[in-house]
Amino acid sequence: MSQTLATASNRLDEDDDALVHGVVAGDRASFERLMRRFNRRLYRLARAVLRDDAEAEDALQEGFLAAYRKMHQFQGHASLSTWLSRLVLNECLARLRRASRRDNIVPIVGMPSDVEIDTLVPSTDEGPDMAVARAQMRLLLEEKLDALPAAFRTVFVLRCVEELSVEETAACLGIPEATVRSRHFRARSLLREALAQEMDLAERDVFSFDGERCDRIVHGVFARLPTQTS
């Protein structure tokens, strides 16, 4: 088993190396493959930091452009995904600093029963009602995640959504592994608490009995009553 994993790892490293050489040589097809390979992970990282879809897309594009310009500087001391993550993260933090200067507000930026992450991933074999429910759950989770401090948000996305290891997450964010573990634990605790509060509020509306339902029952009963005789 270990030999198989090592072989797969080497194959990935060789593929990354080929992509890097292709980009350095000016091969745009290699650059497109690189972007498509890391697009989702890097977007989620940017979205976790910036809390805005459009800003995250812009930051990701700027990060990729920086990668294209600096690809010849990539030495392989870190993995390609880690190197790209740092470029995107730097762009995100630069945007936050610019926004802070504009608004004269210091942003809260941390540097760089569990919540089920599969609610973020749509299923192809579910009915329309279930798909809607899962979409609503995903939006609720994203809303609560956006409310977390950035330090917890980024660790949660990398660990839970992208399923990076503690070591990989620490390398991406440039923080100790112990910090990753503590922030991950804290993020999950805060999310569970926030979702539990939503559940408490929702419990009050379970099997709601509105005026229309009341009227329907009353009318249905009267319709079945025997006719009164004088």
Secondary structure, DSSP 8 states (H G I E B T S, - for coil): -HHHHHHHHHHHHHHHHHHHHHHHTT-HHHHHHHHHHHHHHHHHHHHHHH--HHHHHHHHHHHHHHHHHHGGG--SSS-HHHHHHHHHHHHHHHHHHHHHHHHT------------GGGGS--SSS-HHHHHHHHHHHHHHHHHHHTS-HHHHHHHIIIIIS---HHHHHHHHT--HHHHHHHHHHHHHHHHHHHHHHHHHHHTTTT---HHHHHHHHHHHHHHS-----
